[in-house]
Amino acid sequence: MQAIVMTETGGPEVLVAREADRPRPGAGQVLVRAEAIPVLFPETKVRSGEFPFPAPLPAVFGFQAAGIVAELGDGVDPSLRGARVVASTSSFGAYAEYVAAEADSVTVIPDGLSTEQAAAALMPGSVTLALLDAARVGPGETVLVEAAATGIGSYLTRLCAAAGARVIGTAGGPEKARLAREHGAHAVIDHTAPDWTDQLTASLAGATIDVVFDSLGGDSLTPLLDVITPLRGRILSYGWLTGAPAQLTATDLILRGLTLTGCAGTAWLAEVAAQRPAALAAVADGRLVPVVDTVFPLAEAAEAHRRLEDRRALGAVLLRP
Ligand SMILES: NC(=O)c1ccc[n+]([C@@H]2O[C@H](COP(=O)([O-])OP(=O)(O)OC[C@H]3O[C@@H](n4cnc5c(N)ncnc54)[C@H](OP(=O)(O)O)[C@@H]3O)[C@@H](O)[C@H]2O)c1
């Protein structure tokens, strides 16, 4: 079968199209014939070496794949045979024509949803629902969503606006700002402007932010601490697009009565996994709308990574075997 092998850590060029043995499903596993493979932002960090790759290299790359269950390992529910699913691997093996994954990692795709839509929505949808569960955003609250134009940020924007919150989004440049508004942001600040936090503070005119969904990390929140609602303000730290997690100290939080929830690590990812069926249900009933930017042939995985890293994608990037 054709697969994308990661030869070493590095730039997109370390993702190479090769023939590989078709995997056999072990006990408790399914084999999925992949039709749509999402290219996920954290995968770019695994490829570059910023996040660890959990297997010896070279190895077939990729976290998730959507398609048809073609074979069952021992002990797997026979009703899964032929089902349309999104499978989640143990962080490798998904950029391939055939993907082995634990049967309890698969999410069955509801009728009415295409395989591409499910592949595009599963990760951002499940992370968004887990974040909203932790944040408990209420009507009338003011929410800051960083990087609101694509992925998780766009889904947070949509669902917070639907819950009656006032959403202030951040985005890079006019086209991303327009997208964030389309997703439901009431105001958008360009986070590529060096003074964006000053602009945001001025635009609040004395009001405060109740919930921050922090995907930029680094020092971005430090200048905003005094415009987060004292005692009630919640910060959900789930990404570090600037290269480091939120650089806040316990003193920063304690003196203002703020809560910071760390949204990473094994226990958090289990919360995210538990939201996968609900995420696809939210797409099926129209609460979440998958936006696909580009579908690349599987062999062009390196180009797909470049598109994501260069911030050119305006929606999900998929691979088609
Ligand atoms: N904790 C979790 O469970 C979890 C799970 C999945 C992903 N994540 C993290 O959540 C964040 C967002 O993921 P996503 O899948 O929603 O991403 P995505 O759809 O690929 O969007 C990322 C957006 O971030 C913005 N951005 C800002 N700084 C960037 C930079 N230095 N490089 C690239 N993009 C930059 C870009 O928008 P502009 O052009 O508008 O700046 C880009 O459109 C990432 O940090 C990811 O690692 C966390």
The ligand as an SDF file (V2000), in Angstrom:
LIG
                    3D

 48 52  0  0  0  0  0  0  0  0999 V2000
   -5.0410   20.8330   23.8420 N   0  0  0  0  0  0  0  0  0  0  0  0
   -5.6110   20.1300   22.8950 C   0  0  0  0  0  0  0  0  0  0  0  0
   -6.3690   19.2150   23.1340 O   0  0  0  0  0  0  0  0  0  0  0  0
   -5.3430   20.4680   21.4620 C   0  0  0  0  0  0  0  0  0  0  0  0
   -5.7760   19.6010   20.4570 C   0  0  0  0  0  0  0  0  0  0  0  0
   -5.5440   19.9660   19.1340 C   0  0  0  0  0  0  0  0  0  0  0  0
   -4.8730   21.1430   18.8390 C   0  0  0  0  0  0  0  0  0  0  0  0
   -4.4180   21.9200   19.8600 N   0  0  0  0  0  0  0  0  0  0  0  0
   -3.7040   23.1760   19.6020 C   0  0  0  0  0  0  0  0  0  0  0  0
   -4.6440   24.1880   19.3480 O   0  0  0  0  0  0  0  0  0  0  0  0
   -4.0730   25.1560   18.4840 C   0  0  0  0  0  0  0  0  0  0  0  0
   -4.9950   25.3980   17.3020 C   0  0  0  0  0  0  0  0  0  0  0  0
   -5.1420   24.1750   16.5910 O   0  0  0  0  0  0  0  0  0  0  0  0
   -6.1190   24.0870   15.3310 P   0  0  0  0  0  0  0  0  0  0  0  0
   -6.1760   22.6840   14.8940 O   0  0  0  0  0  0  0  0  0  0  0  0
   -7.3590   24.8090   15.6110 O   0  0  0  0  0  0  0  0  0  0  0  0
   -5.2330   24.8950   14.2780 O   0  0  0  0  0  0  0  0  0  0  0  0
   -5.5280   25.4290   12.8130 P   0  0  0  0  0  0  0  0  0  0  0  0
   -6.9130   25.2460   12.3710 O   0  0  0  0  0  0  0  0  0  0  0  0
   -4.4510   24.8960   11.9430 O   0  0  0  0  0  0  0  0  0  0  0  0
   -5.3480   26.9760   13.0170 O   0  0  0  0  0  0  0  0  0  0  0  0
   -4.2300   27.5180   13.5080 C   0  0  0  0  0  0  0  0  0  0  0  0
   -4.3880   29.0290   13.2950 C   0  0  0  0  0  0  0  0  0  0  0  0
   -3.5410   29.6130   14.2400 O   0  0  0  0  0  0  0  0  0  0  0  0
   -3.1020   30.8400   13.7690 C   0  0  0  0  0  0  0  0  0  0  0  0
   -1.7070   31.0030   14.1390 N   0  0  0  0  0  0  0  0  0  0  0  0
   -1.2750   31.9040   15.0260 C   0  0  0  0  0  0  0  0  0  0  0  0
    0.0370   31.7970   15.1760 N   0  0  0  0  0  0  0  0  0  0  0  0
    0.4580   30.8020   14.3670 C   0  0  0  0  0  0  0  0  0  0  0  0
    1.7190   30.2490   14.0780 C   0  0  0  0  0  0  0  0  0  0  0  0
    2.8260   30.6860   14.6630 N   0  0  0  0  0  0  0  0  0  0  0  0
    1.7810   29.2420   13.1960 N   0  0  0  0  0  0  0  0  0  0  0  0
    0.6800   28.7730   12.6060 C   0  0  0  0  0  0  0  0  0  0  0  0
   -0.5550   29.2620   12.8480 N   0  0  0  0  0  0  0  0  0  0  0  0
   -0.6540   30.2910   13.7060 C   0  0  0  0  0  0  0  0  0  0  0  0
   -3.3280   30.8430   12.2570 C   0  0  0  0  0  0  0  0  0  0  0  0
   -4.2950   31.8250   12.0480 O   0  0  0  0  0  0  0  0  0  0  0  0
   -3.9070   33.3180   11.6790 P   0  0  0  0  0  0  0  0  0  0  0  0
   -3.3350   33.2770   10.3000 O   0  0  0  0  0  0  0  0  0  0  0  0
   -5.2150   33.9910   11.8040 O   0  0  0  0  0  0  0  0  0  0  0  0
   -2.8900   33.7820   12.6770 O   0  0  0  0  0  0  0  0  0  0  0  0
   -3.9270   29.4880   11.9380 C   0  0  0  0  0  0  0  0  0  0  0  0
   -5.0020   29.6020   11.0370 O   0  0  0  0  0  0  0  0  0  0  0  0
   -2.6910   24.6450   18.1100 C   0  0  0  0  0  0  0  0  0  0  0  0
   -1.7450   25.2220   18.9610 O   0  0  0  0  0  0  0  0  0  0  0  0
   -2.7990   23.1580   18.3850 C   0  0  0  0  0  0  0  0  0  0  0  0
   -1.5530   22.5630   18.6540 O   0  0  0  0  0  0  0  0  0  0  0  0
   -4.6510   21.6200   21.1440 C   0  0  0  0  0  0  0  0  0  0  0  0
  1  2  1  0
  2  3  2  0
  2  4  1  0
  4  5  1  0
  4 48  2  0
  5  6  2  0
  6  7  1  0
  7  8  2  0
  8  9  1  0
  8 48  1  0
  9 10  1  0
  9 46  1  0
 10 11  1  0
 11 12  1  0
 11 44  1  0
 12 13  1  0
 13 14  1  0
 14 15  2  0
 14 16  1  0
 14 17  1  0
 17 18  1  0
 18 19  2  0
 18 20  1  0
 18 21  1  0
 21 22  1  0
 22 23  1  0
 23 24  1  0
 23 42  1  0
 24 25  1  0
 25 26  1  0
 25 36  1  0
 26 27  1  0
 26 35  1  0
 27 28  2  0
 28 29  1  0
 29 30  1  0
 29 35  2  0
 30 31  1  0
 30 32  2  0
 32 33  1  0
 33 34  2  0
 34 35  1  0
 36 37  1  0
 36 42  1  0
 37 38  1  0
 38 39  2  0
 38 40  1  0
 38 41  1  0
 42 43  1  0
 44 45  1  0
 44 46  1  0
 46 47  1  0
M  CHG  2   8   1  16  -1
M  END
$$$$
